[in-house]
Amino acid sequence: MLRKRQISPRELAEEHIRAITALNPSLNAIVAWDAEQIREQARRVETSGAQRGPLAGLPLTIKSSIPVAGSHCSIGSHLRRHSIAAHDAVVVARLRAAGAIILGTTNCPEFLMAYESDNLLHGRTANPWNLAVTAGGSSGGESAAIAAGLSAAGFGSDSGGSVRVPAHFTGICSLKPTPGRIPAFDHEPPCFGPFAILGAIGPMARTMADIALLFETVSGSSLDDPQGSPVPLRPCSIEDAREIPIGYFEDDGLVPVTRETRQAVQAAVQALRRRGFSVSPFRPQALEEARRLWWKFFVRGGAMFVRAAIAGTDEPISPVLQEFLSIAAEEPPLTGDELLNAWFACDVVRQRLLHEMRDYPILLCPACAIPAFGHGERSWQIDGVAVSYLDAMRYTQWFNLLGAPAAVVPVGQSQTGLPIGVQIAGRPYQDEQVIAIARVIDQEFGYQPPPLVAQSHQHRAAPDA
């Protein structure tokens, strides 16, 4: 509509200001925004004499761990409540250069260490499908804002499923790209050390077509990025994608998934087969080894960084961060030898997974063992088996250790009407293949407005009825 001049940037900005005003108090998705700044950005785009960029007038949100000049980059922590970003992150600067309007920044758990976006600084984010359940973490504010139409799309970050689990919970699409395809060195905390492999900044949107547009707009190495990947865009057509064998599995053989999750995987498989794709049962054997190493780096190693950051402070720590530190404290701190051995084993396990994926370069599997859970829930019964909090989330963690691209697309619903997504993963640097195949699945199923949005539209329409 923007490109066809069917709506102006200022008109679209006003629509989003109205949506934020109406729904954000219930969701607590956007934690910093200014209506006049949004209007001023829209005015500049609309009156600019220069050629419009590919995102001209598009209203986007940004996770509060990605610096936006002049905005708080708090990562949900009282320790950083006065932290104002002096400069835009590279990804934000590229969005602005493409003409995007930055609406504001979105909520996350403290230090990003939870699958539930809740903290003492801003409070908890609710899911527009059911306010009693979480929108996920750590990019939960971003997913809730996009699902509810407060934002057209945006960017989160992912070191263990943090754009994929929230997308699955709220019924939208997301992509964790290969690290380095989108610069993430200026993320907070930095994607350095082990997190250079695990972490990535990734797009979130209501359709995979929008994911593709955002990826194409902001990808490309930066001269300042120590993990930069000088890999050019490599378009992958549907015809090209049909030549790629796809392997699928419904669970990892260790932690069960819900019946509706299995049904969603099977529905995606059948949809791909109808479109001429070759899809066969296949489950890599090195997945659990990858998860154990991810645990060492993210949980045990991440806890070491967090403890150093909070040492000596009198500031209150959020319960979700305390919970993360308690889980990590069940094992001893990493020794130097253990860390070095894990770093060596990382490439060994990655090589095994890559070897296994030779025959099936694309994998289709669950995004999570469960749909969105109630605020504060931490264990569930699936087929008579007790499933713990971090075990339920394991289905995304493998691909962080592999440093591989992985997308999530909404496909089905739970018995209680909550969204269920499927995950499509590929080999490192084959992001375009993942996007192309995920787009096919998205075309077959696709985004559905959550109940909160439908109720809001009915309320707005009522006076004219």
N, C-alpha and C positions, 0 to 999 in steps of 0.2 A: 504493500500500500504506500509506503514511503517513496519507493522508487517510481511508482506510477503517479505520484502526487495525489493519491486518493485521500491521504491524511497528511497534515503538516507535522513537523517535529514538535511544534508547540502544542498542537492538539493532542498528540500522542503522549507528550509529557504530562499534560493535564489529566488524561485518562489514568496514568499511573499514579499521579499524586492523589487522585480520588480513591484509587484502589488501596494505596498504602494507608491513607487516612481512615478508610472504612475497616480494613481487615488486619492491619498490623497490630493494633491493640490486642486482638485475640491470639495472634500467632507469635508475636515477639520475634519476628524473623529479621527485620532490618533494625539495627541498633543505632545507626547514625545517618541522618538524612536532613536535607534542608530544601524546602519547597522552592524558595526564591533562587537558590543556586541551580536547581534543576531547570527552572524557567529560563534563567540566564544562559545556561548551556544550550538549551533548545533554541533560544533567540539567535545565538551566535551561529549555530549550524544553519538555521533557516535564512539568515541574512548574509552568510558568507558568499563572497563573489568567486571563491576558488571552486575548483571542481570537487564535487562531493565524493567522499570516500565510500567504501562498500558497506559501511555500517551507519551512514549519515542519519542521525536522528533516532537511532535505536537505543532505548533505555535499558541499561544493564546494571546489575549489582555485583559487588565484589566482596568476597569473604574477608573478614577483618584481620586476617593474618597476611594479607597481600597489601603492601603499602599503597595508599591513595593520598597524594599530596594534600596536606591541610586537614586530613581526617585522622581520627584516632586509629592506631594500629595496636589494639589492646590485647589481641588473642585471648579475650575473655578473662583477663587477670587483673586483680587490683594492683599488682606490682607494676602494670603498664597502663594504668588508667590515665596517666598524664602524657603518654607517648603519642606525639603527633608526627605523622610522616612528613619529612621534609621534601621528599621527591616521590614521584610515581614509580612503582615497579615497572620493569620493562613491558610486561604484558599490559598494564594499564595505559602506559604511554602509547603503545601500539593501538589500543582500542580508541583512545582519544584521536590519534592521527587518522584513524579510519572513520571518524565522525560520530562515534558512540557517545551517548549521554550517560554519565555515571550518576546513578540515582542515590547510592549510599553504600554502606558496608553492612555485612550480615553477621549474625551471631554464630558462635562456636563454643565448644567446651574449653575450659582453661588449659592453655598450652597444647590444645588440640588432642588431648590424650583420652578420648572417650568416643563411643559410638552414640552418644546422646548429647545434644547441644544444650548445656545447662552450666551456669556459673554464677558466682555471687555478685559479679559486676553488673550483669545485664539480666539475669534470670534465665528461665528455660524457654526453648522454642517448641511450639506445638505443631502438630501435623494437620494440614487443612482437611485431611480425610476423616480425622477424628481428633479433637483437641485433647483427648485423654491419652493419646499415644505420642511418641517422639517422632520428630522428623529426621532423626539420625544424627550422626556426627562423623567427622568433625565439621563437615560443610552443611550442617542441618539448617542453619538460617538461610543459606543460599537455596537449598532445595525447596524449603517451604515457601520462600518468596516467589520462586519461579512457578511452582505448582499452582499457587493461588493467584497468579497473574499480577503480583505486585511488581514484577520485573519480567522483561521479555526473555532474558537469559542472563548468564553470568559466569563467574569463575570461582572455583574452589581449589582445594589442594588435597592430595591423597598420598599417604605413606603406608596405609593399611586398609584401604577401602573407603576413604573419607569423601570421595565424590560419588562412588558407586553405591555404597550402602544407603546414603540419604536419597539418591535417585530411585533406588529400589523401593524404599519406604514411602516415597511421596508420588510415585507414578510418573517420573520424568526420565529424560535421557542424560547420560554423562559419559565422559571419556577420561580415563587416566592415560595420558600419552606416554610414550617412551621418554624417560628422563632425558632432558636436553633438547627435545624437539620444540618445547616451549620454555624459554628461560625461567628458571625458578630460584636462581642464586640469591635474589633479593627478598625472598619469602621470609617470614618470621615464624618460628625459628628457621635459620638458614638450612637449605638442603645440602649440607656438607657431610663429609665422612661417610659412614654407612648410609646416611639418608640421601646421599647423592644417587644411590641406586634405588632406594625405596621410594623417594619422594618425587612428586610432580605437581605442577599447576595444570588444572584441566577444565575444559568448558562444561557447562551444565545448561540444558535447555529443554523445551517441551518436545522437540523433534530432533531426529538425527540429521536432518537437512540443516538445521540451525547449528548443530554441533560441527558439522563439516564446514560451514561458513566461518564460524569462529576459529576453528583450527587453522583453516587456510589463511585467515587474516593475521593471526598473531604468531604462527610458528616461524621458526628460523632462528639460527644461532645468534648470540650476542657476543661482541668482542670482549665483554667483561665476564662472560660465563665460563667458569672452569670446567663445567660439564657440557658445554655447548656442542651440539651435534650439527655439523655443516651438511645436513641432509636436505636436499631440495624437495619440494612437493612432488609427489609421484602419483598422479591421478590413477585411480583404479575403477574401471568401468564395471557395470554389472556383468558384462560378458567376460571380462578378466576374472572377476570374483568367482564366477561359476566354475572356473578351472581349478579352484583351490579346494582340495579335500578337507572336509570339516569333521572333526571328532566331537562326540558329545558324551556327557555322563550326567546322571541325575544326582549322585552324591559321591563322596570321596571314599566310601567304604568304611569310614570310621565314625562320622557324625551324621545321623539321619537328618533328612529335611522333611518338611510338611508335605502332605499329599498334594496340595495345590501347587507347591513348588515343583514337584515332579510333573504335574500336568502342564505347567507353564513351559518347562523345558521341552516336553513332548510336542506341545502346540507349536513352539518355535521350530522344532525339527521338521514337523510336517509342512509348515508354511514354506520353509526353505526348499524342501523336496518338491513341493508344487511349483516352485519357481525355477526348477531345473538344477538345483544344487545337489552335490553328492555329500550325504551326511551319514556317518557310521558310528556305532558305539565305540568309544575309545576313552580310556582313562590313564594318564601318565602315572608311572609308578613312583616318581620322585617327589610327588606333591607334599607328602608329610615331612620329608627331609627339608624341603623348602620352607615349610611353615615353622619347623623347629628353629631354623636359622633366623627367619623373620622375627621370631619371638626373642631370640638373643639380642638382636640389634634394636628392635623397636621397643620391646617391653623392658628388658634388663638394661640395655644401653640407653634407651630414652629416659629411663628413671634416673640414671646417673646424671644426665644433663639437667633434668628438672630439679633434682636435689641441689645441684650446684647453683641453679638460678634462684632458688628460694631460700638458700642458706642465709641465716642471720637476719631475716626479715620478720617484722611483726605483723605484716599484712595477712589478712585471713585467706585461707586456701579453700577452694571450692570442694564440696564433698566428692564430686566425680574425680577430681585430681587426687584427693586423698585416697580414694578407692583404687585408682591406678597405682599409686605408690605402694599401697598395701599388697596388691597382687604381685608387684615386682619384688617386694620385700620377702615373699615366701621363698625366694631363692637367693643365694649369696651374690654379692656384687661381682660383676665380671672381673676376672683377673686379666693382666696383660697377656699372659699366654693363651687364655681362653679366647680373648678377643682376636688375637692374631690367628689362632687356629680356625675360628669361625670365619674370619675374613678370607682365609685360604679356601675353606670348605665352600664358601659362597660361590666361587667360580666353578668348583667341582660340581656342585649341585646344579648350577645354571647350565653347565655343559651337558649334564645328563638330561635335563628337561628339554634343551634344544635338540639333542639327539633324538629323544622320543617324539618330538614334534616334527621331525622330518617328513613323516608320512601324513601327518595332520597338522599343517601349519596354523590352522584356526581351531580353537576349542570353544565349545558351547556348553555352559554349565550354569548352576544356580549362582545368584549373586549373594545369597545368604540362606541359612537354614530355615529362617522364620520371616514372617512379615513384620511390620513395625510393631514394637512392643510398648507396653504401658510405661509411663514415666517411672523410673526407678526400678523396674523389673530387671532381674539378673539371672533367672534360670527358667527353663521350660521343659515340659514333657512332650516328646515326639515319639510316637509308636512305642510308648512304655519306657523310653530311655530318657534319663535326665540329661539335659543339654545345658551347659553353663554359658555364661555371657560371651566370653571371647571365643569359645569353641563354635558358637553359632555363627560368628562373623568370619570364620576361617576361609570361606570360599573366595574372598577377594585377596587375601594376604599372600598367596602363592605368587601372584603376578607382580607384586611389589618386589619380592625377592628376585624374581626373574628380570626385573627391569623392562617389562613387556607392556605393550598397549592393551587396554581392556575397556570395553564399553558396557553400559547397562541400558536396556530398553524395556519399557513396561509391556507386559504380555497378558497377565491374568490377574485374578483377585483371590483373596482368602475367603474363608467361610463368613468372616465378619465384614467383608467388603473392602478390605485394604489392598492396595496395589501389590503385585508381585512382578518383579523384573527378571530377566535372564541376562547372563553375562556372556560376552563374546570377546575372547582374548586371542592375541596373535604373537608372532615372534617379534623381538625388538626391532624397531624402526619400520615395521610394516603397519603403521597406524592407518594408512589409507585403506588397506585391505580390511581391517577391523571395521572402519567407518562404513565402507561400502556394504559389507554383509549385514551390519547392524541396521543400516538404512532399509534394507529389504524387509527385515523383521518388523521394523517400525511402521513401514507401509502397510503391513498385514494387520497390525494391532493398533498401536499408537496411543497418544495421550488422551485421557479423559478428564474433564474438569472435576475437581473434588467437590464434595457436598457443600463446603463452606462458600465456594465460588457461586454455585447454583443458587444458594440461599440469598447471597448478596445481590445477585441479579434480579431475583424475584422481589426482593425488598425495594430495589430501585425502580422496578417497573410498576409496583403496586399503585402509586398515586395516579398513574395514567390509565389504570385498568377500568 
